[in-house]
């Protein structure tokens, strides 16, 4: 057994929405939780910063609703999809959730409030620290080594959660596969702007050759631009984010209008993207994955934040069964099986549906046809939008009709 400074019921690596959600749910139910975050909050984060209406219920449950609204988020009443030529299709926010309004709020503000709530609920939060190693005994993950500067400390827990996002830092400790030498096919960029031409209350999605982007207002009158471009197009422009925005994103007629008067307000953030879809959500005995470490859903759906909060809640529910000695989940093997099955039931249908829609998103000609087609029918547009959140077989019937 590993010698640890402290023993916990659960150790969570990553303090973003998924990790904080899991920590809050667990701590509120009496679990001893250690939450390790690599950065010092608040910090900027590459993200579309679109909080779908369904998240309001999660914020209430987590006890952070008042704190979120105190940050002054913008109210987003619709998402408008623009083809390259400027054709548009509208998806009202009222189609999702009881609030009927999405929020535009920076990750710096949202994540800060969630992390402080986790600490307030009883979780032990360590910032500016990283998990440098996993302790594995008899095939089970039993603990972690936390590194702060030059100091390394061991901690033990009954179960571990990887909430480190697309890096999947904990999961990668368990894999011995050779590093993929291929260059990631996509690059994502994000920055805040002043004086954009985005419509008030709208989240605007722009399709163009090799990718798509989103622009919407956040707090303090700023707008957040987050976009994906092919790595080839980025390299051809010397990895200059401004050039990529002007020469690639602004191929879209609407994007050109909204971004022409804009002034950059923050530094650009960039990250390589290997792809979308689901990973192994229980990569080892005693190790579960949540948020982007479990699956990366397509940003154009606007459901990434929702999926993060949901997956944190789902993992917490299954872990509490294990900690309570439930007859259903009496061992780490049972926990692994039950969480994988619950995750599949909750998320797999929407992920599969999004994989179909992705083909249209990355092909301008198909995107043009899709936007013009979906604008003809509110019913089809509504059912398609809902399918990015569905958990039942209805998603498959919709996917069949769309094909």
C-alpha positions as CSV (number, residue, x, y, z in Angstrom):
1,X,0.0,0.0,0.0
2,X,1.2,3.5,-0.8
3,X,2.2,5.7,2.1
4,X,0.1,8.8,1.8
5,X,-0.1,12.0,3.7
6,X,-3.8,11.7,3.8
7,X,-6.5,9.2,2.9
8,X,-9.6,10.2,1.0
9,X,-12.7,8.5,-0.4
10,X,-12.2,10.1,-3.8
11,X,-9.4,12.0,-5.5
12,X,-10.3,14.2,-8.5
13,X,-7.7,15.6,-10.9
14,X,-9.0,18.7,-12.7
15,X,-11.1,21.5,-11.3
16,X,-13.1,22.4,-14.4
17,X,-16.9,21.9,-14.6
18,X,-16.8,18.1,-14.7
19,X,-14.4,17.8,-11.8
20,X,-16.0,20.4,-9.7
21,X,-19.4,19.0,-10.3
22,X,-18.3,15.5,-9.2
23,X,-16.5,17.1,-6.1
24,X,-19.6,19.1,-5.0
25,X,-22.0,16.2,-5.4
26,X,-19.7,13.9,-3.5
27,X,-18.8,16.3,-0.7
28,X,-22.5,17.3,-0.2
29,X,-23.2,13.6,0.5
30,X,-20.4,13.3,3.0
31,X,-17.5,11.8,1.0
32,X,-14.0,12.9,1.8
33,X,-12.8,14.5,-1.5
34,X,-9.4,15.8,-2.6
35,X,-9.6,18.0,-5.8
36,X,-6.3,18.8,-7.5
37,X,-6.2,21.6,-10.1
38,X,-3.1,22.3,-12.2
39,X,-3.8,26.1,-12.5
40,X,-4.5,28.9,-10.0
41,X,-8.1,30.0,-10.5
42,X,-9.5,32.2,-12.0
43,X,-7.7,31.5,-15.3
44,X,-8.7,31.9,-19.0
45,X,-9.7,28.7,-20.8
46,X,-10.2,27.9,-24.4
47,X,-14.0,27.3,-24.7
48,X,-17.1,28.5,-26.6
49,X,-18.3,29.9,-23.2
50,X,-21.9,29.0,-24.1
51,X,-23.9,27.6,-21.1
52,X,-27.0,25.9,-22.4
53,X,-30.4,26.4,-20.6
54,X,-30.4,22.9,-19.1
55,X,-27.3,23.9,-17.0
56,X,-29.6,26.1,-14.8
57,X,-31.0,23.1,-13.1
58,X,-27.4,21.8,-12.4
59,X,-26.4,25.1,-11.0
60,X,-29.4,25.1,-8.6
61,X,-28.5,21.6,-7.5
62,X,-24.9,22.4,-7.0
63,X,-25.8,25.6,-5.0
64,X,-24.0,28.0,-7.4
65,X,-27.0,29.6,-9.3
66,X,-26.8,32.9,-7.5
67,X,-23.1,33.1,-7.8
68,X,-23.3,32.5,-11.6
69,X,-25.8,35.3,-12.1
70,X,-23.8,37.6,-9.9
71,X,-21.0,37.4,-12.5
72,X,-23.2,39.3,-14.9
73,X,-23.5,36.8,-17.8
74,X,-25.2,37.8,-21.0
75,X,-28.6,36.2,-21.9
76,X,-28.6,34.3,-25.1
77,X,-32.0,33.6,-26.5
78,X,-31.1,31.9,-29.8
79,X,-28.3,30.2,-31.7
80,X,-28.1,31.2,-35.4
81,X,-26.2,28.9,-37.8
82,X,-24.7,30.7,-40.9
83,X,-23.5,28.9,-44.0
84,X,-20.5,30.3,-45.9
85,X,-22.8,32.3,-48.2
86,X,-24.7,33.9,-45.3
87,X,-27.8,31.6,-45.3
88,X,-29.1,31.1,-41.7
89,X,-31.1,28.8,-39.5
90,X,-32.3,29.7,-36.0
91,X,-32.5,27.5,-32.9
92,X,-34.3,29.3,-30.1
93,X,-32.8,28.7,-26.6
94,X,-36.4,28.1,-25.4
95,X,-36.3,24.7,-27.0
96,X,-33.9,23.6,-24.2
97,X,-34.5,23.6,-20.4
98,X,-37.0,25.3,-18.2
99,X,-35.2,28.6,-18.1
100,X,-35.4,29.1,-21.9
101,X,-32.3,31.2,-21.9
102,X,-28.7,30.2,-22.4
103,X,-25.9,32.2,-20.7
104,X,-22.7,33.7,-22.1
105,X,-20.1,33.6,-19.3
106,X,-16.3,33.3,-19.4
107,X,-14.7,30.1,-18.1
108,X,-12.6,32.2,-15.8
109,X,-15.8,33.4,-14.0
110,X,-17.8,30.1,-14.2
111,X,-15.0,27.8,-13.2
112,X,-13.9,30.0,-10.3
113,X,-17.4,29.9,-8.8
114,X,-17.7,26.1,-9.2
115,X,-14.2,25.5,-7.6
116,X,-15.0,27.7,-4.6
117,X,-18.3,26.0,-4.1
118,X,-16.5,22.6,-4.1
119,X,-14.3,23.9,-1.3
120,X,-17.3,25.3,0.5
121,X,-19.1,22.0,0.3
122,X,-16.2,20.3,2.1
123,X,-13.7,19.2,-0.7
124,X,-10.0,19.7,0.0
125,X,-8.9,21.8,-3.0
126,X,-5.3,22.1,-4.0
127,X,-4.4,24.6,-6.8
128,X,-1.2,25.0,-8.8
129,X,-0.5,21.3,-8.5
130,X,-0.5,18.3,-10.9
131,X,-0.8,14.6,-10.6
132,X,2.6,13.3,-11.6
133,X,2.0,9.6,-11.1
134,X,-0.6,7.0,-10.2
135,X,-0.1,4.3,-7.5
136,X,-1.3,0.9,-8.8
137,X,-1.5,-2.1,-6.6
138,X,-2.8,-5.5,-7.6
139,X,-4.2,-4.0,-10.8
140,X,-6.1,-1.3,-9.0
141,X,-5.5,2.5,-8.9
142,X,-5.0,3.2,-5.2
143,X,-3.6,6.7,-5.1
144,X,-1.8,9.6,-6.7
145,X,1.4,11.6,-6.4
146,X,0.7,15.3,-6.3
147,X,3.5,17.7,-7.4
148,X,3.6,21.3,-6.2
149,X,6.7,23.0,-7.4
150,X,9.5,20.6,-6.4
151,X,7.5,19.0,-3.6
152,X,5.8,15.6,-4.3
153,X,3.2,14.2,-1.9
154,X,1.4,10.9,-2.0
155,X,-2.3,10.6,-1.4
156,X,-4.5,7.4,-1.1
157,X,-8.2,7.1,-2.1
158,X,-10.8,4.4,-2.7
159,X,-11.3,5.7,-6.2
160,X,-9.8,8.2,-8.5
161,X,-11.5,10.5,-11.1
162,X,-9.8,11.9,-14.3
163,X,-11.2,15.3,-15.0
164,X,-8.2,16.7,-16.8
165,X,-10.0,17.4,-20.0
166,X,-8.7,16.4,-23.5
167,X,-5.2,15.8,-22.1
168,X,-6.5,12.8,-20.2
169,X,-3.5,13.1,-17.9
170,X,-4.4,10.4,-15.5
171,X,-5.6,7.9,-18.1
172,X,-2.4,8.3,-20.0
173,X,-0.4,7.2,-17.0
174,X,-2.1,3.8,-17.4
175,X,-1.4,3.4,-21.2
176,X,1.9,2.2,-22.5
177,X,1.1,2.9,-26.1
178,X,3.6,4.7,-28.2
179,X,3.0,8.4,-28.6
180,X,1.1,9.2,-31.8
181,X,3.6,10.9,-34.1
182,X,0.9,12.2,-36.4
183,X,0.1,15.8,-36.3
184,X,-3.4,16.6,-34.9
185,X,-5.6,17.5,-37.8
186,X,-7.3,20.5,-36.2
187,X,-6.4,23.6,-34.2
188,X,-8.8,25.5,-31.9
189,X,-8.4,29.2,-31.1
190,X,-10.2,31.5,-28.7
191,X,-10.1,35.2,-27.7
192,X,-12.3,37.9,-26.3
193,X,-13.2,40.9,-28.4
194,X,-14.8,44.4,-28.1
195,X,-17.1,46.0,-30.6
196,X,-18.2,43.0,-32.6
197,X,-21.3,43.0,-34.8
198,X,-22.9,40.0,-33.2
199,X,-26.6,40.3,-32.8
200,X,-27.7,40.9,-29.1
201,X,-28.9,37.7,-27.5
202,X,-27.5,35.5,-30.2
203,X,-24.8,32.9,-30.4
204,X,-23.7,32.9,-34.0
205,X,-22.1,29.8,-35.6
206,X,-20.1,30.2,-38.8
207,X,-19.3,27.4,-41.2
208,X,-16.3,27.7,-43.6
209,X,-13.9,25.4,-45.4
210,X,-12.2,23.1,-42.9
211,X,-14.0,24.1,-39.8
212,X,-16.5,26.3,-37.9
213,X,-16.6,28.9,-35.2
214,X,-18.9,30.6,-32.7
215,X,-19.3,34.2,-31.6
216,X,-21.4,35.3,-28.7
217,X,-21.5,38.0,-25.9
218,X,-20.3,37.3,-22.4
219,X,-20.0,39.4,-19.3
220,X,-18.9,43.1,-19.4
221,X,-20.1,43.6,-22.9
222,X,-17.3,41.5,-24.4
223,X,-17.7,38.8,-27.1
224,X,-16.1,35.4,-27.1
225,X,-14.8,34.0,-30.5
226,X,-13.9,30.4,-30.5
227,X,-13.2,28.6,-33.7
228,X,-11.7,25.4,-35.2
229,X,-9.5,25.3,-38.3
230,X,-7.6,22.6,-40.1
231,X,-4.0,22.4,-39.0
232,X,-3.0,22.7,-42.7
233,X,-4.7,26.1,-43.0
234,X,-3.1,27.2,-39.7
235,X,0.4,26.2,-40.8
236,X,-0.1,27.9,-44.1
237,X,-0.6,31.2,-42.2
238,X,2.3,30.8,-39.9
239,X,0.1,29.9,-36.9
240,X,-0.9,33.5,-36.8
241,X,-4.4,33.5,-35.1
242,X,-5.3,36.9,-36.5
243,X,-4.5,35.8,-40.1
244,X,-6.4,32.5,-39.6
245,X,-9.4,34.5,-38.4
246,X,-9.3,37.0,-41.2
247,X,-8.4,34.6,-44.1
248,X,-10.2,31.4,-43.0
249,X,-13.1,32.2,-40.6
250,X,-14.0,35.3,-42.5
251,X,-14.6,33.2,-45.6
252,X,-18.0,33.1,-44.0
253,X,-19.9,36.2,-45.2
254,X,-21.7,36.7,-41.8
255,X,-18.4,36.3,-39.9
256,X,-16.8,38.9,-42.1
257,X,-19.5,41.4,-41.2
258,X,-19.4,40.8,-37.4
259,X,-15.7,40.6,-37.0
260,X,-14.6,43.5,-39.3
261,X,-15.2,46.2,-36.6
262,X,-13.9,44.0,-33.7
263,X,-11.0,44.9,-31.5
264,X,-9.0,42.2,-29.7
265,X,-9.4,42.4,-25.9
266,X,-7.4,39.4,-24.7
267,X,-4.5,37.2,-25.7
268,X,-5.3,34.4,-28.1
269,X,-5.4,30.8,-26.7
270,X,-4.8,27.8,-29.0
271,X,-4.9,24.1,-28.6
272,X,-4.5,21.1,-30.9
273,X,-7.5,18.8,-31.4
274,X,-7.0,15.1,-32.2
275,X,-10.7,14.5,-32.8
276,X,-14.2,14.1,-31.2
277,X,-16.1,11.3,-29.6
278,X,-15.9,8.9,-26.7
279,X,-12.9,7.4,-24.9
280,X,-12.7,4.6,-22.3
281,X,-14.7,6.1,-19.4
282,X,-13.4,3.6,-16.9
283,X,-9.8,3.0,-18.1
284,X,-8.7,1.1,-15.0
285,X,-10.0,-0.4,-11.8
286,X,-10.5,2.5,-9.5
287,X,-10.2,5.1,-12.2
288,X,-13.2,6.8,-13.9
289,X,-13.1,9.6,-16.5
290,X,-15.5,12.6,-16.7
291,X,-16.0,15.6,-18.9
292,X,-13.7,15.9,-22.0
293,X,-11.5,13.2,-20.5
294,X,-14.4,10.8,-21.1
295,X,-15.7,12.2,-24.4
296,X,-15.3,15.4,-26.5
297,X,-18.7,16.4,-28.0
298,X,-18.8,18.7,-31.0
299,X,-18.8,22.3,-29.9
300,X,-21.4,23.3,-32.5
301,X,-24.0,21.4,-30.4
302,X,-23.6,23.9,-27.5
303,X,-23.9,21.0,-25.1
304,X,-20.3,20.6,-23.9
305,X,-20.8,22.4,-20.6
306,X,-24.0,20.5,-20.0
307,X,-22.2,17.2,-20.7
308,X,-19.4,18.1,-18.3
309,X,-21.8,18.8,-15.4
310,X,-23.9,15.7,-16.2
311,X,-20.9,13.4,-16.3
312,X,-19.6,14.7,-13.0
313,X,-23.0,14.1,-11.4
314,X,-23.2,10.6,-12.9
315,X,-19.8,9.6,-11.7
316,X,-20.5,10.9,-8.2
317,X,-23.8,8.9,-8.0
318,X,-22.0,5.6,-9.0
319,X,-19.1,6.3,-6.7
320,X,-21.5,6.9,-3.7
321,X,-23.1,3.5,-4.3
322,X,-19.6,2.0,-4.1
323,X,-18.7,3.9,-1.0
324,X,-22.0,3.0,0.7
325,X,-21.5,-0.7,0.0
326,X,-24.5,-1.0,-2.2
327,X,-25.4,-4.5,-3.3
328,X,-25.2,-3.3,-6.9
329,X,-21.7,-1.9,-6.6
330,X,-19.6,-3.8,-4.1
331,X,-16.2,-3.8,-5.8
332,X,-14.1,-1.7,-8.1
333,X,-15.0,-4.1,-10.9
334,X,-18.7,-3.5,-10.2
335,X,-18.0,0.3,-10.1
336,X,-16.3,0.1,-13.5
337,X,-19.1,-1.9,-15.1
338,X,-21.9,0.2,-13.6
339,X,-20.4,3.5,-14.5
340,X,-19.6,2.4,-18.1
341,X,-23.1,1.2,-18.5
342,X,-24.7,4.3,-17.0
343,X,-22.4,6.5,-19.2
344,X,-23.4,4.6,-22.3
345,X,-27.1,4.9,-21.5
346,X,-26.8,8.7,-20.8
347,X,-24.5,9.8,-23.6
348,X,-23.8,7.4,-26.4
349,X,-26.8,8.2,-28.5
350,X,-26.1,11.9,-28.6
351,X,-22.4,11.3,-29.4
352,X,-23.3,8.9,-32.2
353,X,-25.9,11.4,-33.6
354,X,-23.3,14.2,-33.4
355,X,-20.8,12.1,-35.4
356,X,-23.3,12.2,-38.3
357,X,-23.9,15.9,-38.0
358,X,-20.1,16.5,-38.0
359,X,-19.8,15.5,-41.6
360,X,-21.9,18.5,-42.5
361,X,-20.1,20.9,-40.2
362,X,-16.7,20.4,-41.8
363,X,-17.8,20.4,-45.5
364,X,-18.9,23.8,-46.7
365,X,-21.0,22.5,-49.5
366,X,-22.8,20.1,-47.3
367,X,-23.1,22.7,-44.5
368,X,-24.7,25.1,-47.1
369,X,-27.3,22.5,-48.1
370,X,-28.0,21.5,-44.4
371,X,-28.5,25.1,-43.2
372,X,-30.9,25.8,-46.1
373,X,-32.7,22.5,-45.6
374,X,-33.2,22.8,-41.8
375,X,-34.4,26.4,-42.0
376,X,-37.5,25.1,-43.9
377,X,-39.0,23.2,-40.9
378,X,-39.2,24.3,-37.3
379,X,-40.2,20.8,-36.3
380,X,-37.2,19.1,-38.0
381,X,-34.8,21.7,-36.7
382,X,-36.2,21.4,-33.1
383,X,-36.0,17.6,-33.1
384,X,-32.5,17.6,-34.6
385,X,-31.3,20.1,-31.9
386,X,-32.9,18.0,-29.2
387,X,-31.1,14.9,-30.4
388,X,-27.8,16.4,-29.3
389,X,-29.1,16.1,-25.8
390,X,-31.2,12.9,-26.1
391,X,-30.6,9.8,-24.0
392,X,-33.2,7.5,-25.6
393,X,-33.7,5.6,-28.8
394,X,-35.5,8.7,-30.2
395,X,-32.1,9.9,-31.3
396,X,-31.6,7.0,-33.6
397,X,-35.0,7.5,-35.3
398,X,-34.1,11.1,-35.9
399,X,-30.7,10.2,-37.2
400,X,-32.3,7.8,-39.7
401,X,-34.6,10.5,-41.0
402,X,-31.8,13.0,-41.3
403,X,-29.7,10.6,-43.4
